[in-house]
């Protein structure tokens, strides 16, 4: 494709928006033009921007192909796959951190920092450099029109922190993000699946660093995601690593002075493994060649496609497990899936295509370039958001449930997993103690019933609550997830109008293991979690009942006979003892006994309230 001719007007940039695929391995820009999406690239160049960054001794970082080329000459100062570090904490990325040839640390608030040539960089800063390079390449392809509006894609399984990190990177790059959309959704747009009258589509997206699968329902132009699943630590990079690890073991046995502990050696091995993998997608055999003249290492061997497939098979099976989960969550069966779309460079592997066809029972679509399809779909959505006429409505979903920790440690889930976004939910809360003037809110994400088993997203405090008896204050908490998957939580006290809000910031996100673990544990421990949730709720209820009973006895003790008072005191002691244990049946029995024992007290208190209300009033006034 040659130079893209555009009529350049003073306001041309205001009418255009580009779609950007911010990828783990490569990034790309695309534009809607003349009724269809096109990849943006200047004359004589391709539009791909390798997501690689080189840090020279002097001068600013170098991004893209030039950085990738430097990896063979100076691998100790080249960073790949920064997307894997977006919105995550250091403990989440231990495996990836071991592959990086320079120190990695963490700031005081938990943001990853790379220390390179005496300077520290966050993943957001580095992703901003890649986005700037994509933007520059795209604008040159458009004849110099400076376009800042864009739609950026992310894996469907990116959580709020990772999406927030992506938006922050775009802001650092000087871009105005119209929308962040899921990569599978963008890919399905590129295939024109929104033009189908109806049908169910599975989008299998195996990129360089992430995998996700989405089950989509299309009905008269409405594009709805029924379910999504994935693994943010599964992609072509992991296949490269499996092949590189095999080669490292072989070199260690065969070479006399193999620099197996050198991080530079790991970088060289990774690049060699990637070249070999790509060659084996079209050939049955390929050469794996490693050369490090400075160490005297020159090693080569022949690798068969069959051998690569044996190494890759466990990784592909992990992806298919995610597919099964997504189909189950969508409430469909494999027979209900009408089309399967492959996305991502790793889907070029014959093994991937074969196993996907066997799993879904139908041949997948592979018409479009899997490396371009996401950017093309993003440009379609950008066109729509800028007033384009294509009739399409995207309805993505939340990957995990969102909620608040309640008194006792349970979770009140306001937004359930796989809820269509944008969405919102409001729930009422109140105070637990008398004269309480503030409430601390703990926002969590996950499928378990107790907050300690979920992931913390943030904490904030609502102040200014009037000092009322416990349970009298009324606080409305609103969760709002926007079209980009960003979460805003607002708490408002209804009497005073006091308000507190929190927007989830990209401190660090969920690792792939945590996401998989959270979903698996939620399923395996559902009964155990529900019992623990009930115990937590009963403890809270008993605490309220004990507090109210003590106040009631102080007021009406003289109105009760000795036997009734003893029954209440005995029930209170039993309730206090039971609430200190984890025995659900015992707590439930203690609660029920306590309620029965306090019925006479409740009757006395109600009678007192009625007498107070009627005092001084005539019969005809009642």
PyMOL commands that set and color helices and strands:
alter all, ss='L'
color gray80, all
select helices_A, chain A and resi 13-15+65-70+75-77+82-85+90-97+123-141+160-172+183-190+193-195+236-254+263-280+293-295+305-329+334-336+345-348+350-360+373-385+451-453+512-524+526-559+562-579+584-597+599-614+619-621
alter helices_A, ss='H'
color red, helices_A
select strands_A, chain A and resi 18-21+26-33+36-39+49-50+52-54+62-63+78-80+104-106+112-116+119-121+149-154+176-182+198-206+211-219+222-231+285-292+297-304+339-343+393-397+402-405+411-415+420-421+423-429+438-445+455-463+475-481+487-493+499-503
alter strands_A, ss='S'
color yellow, strands_A
deselect
rebuild
show_as cartoon
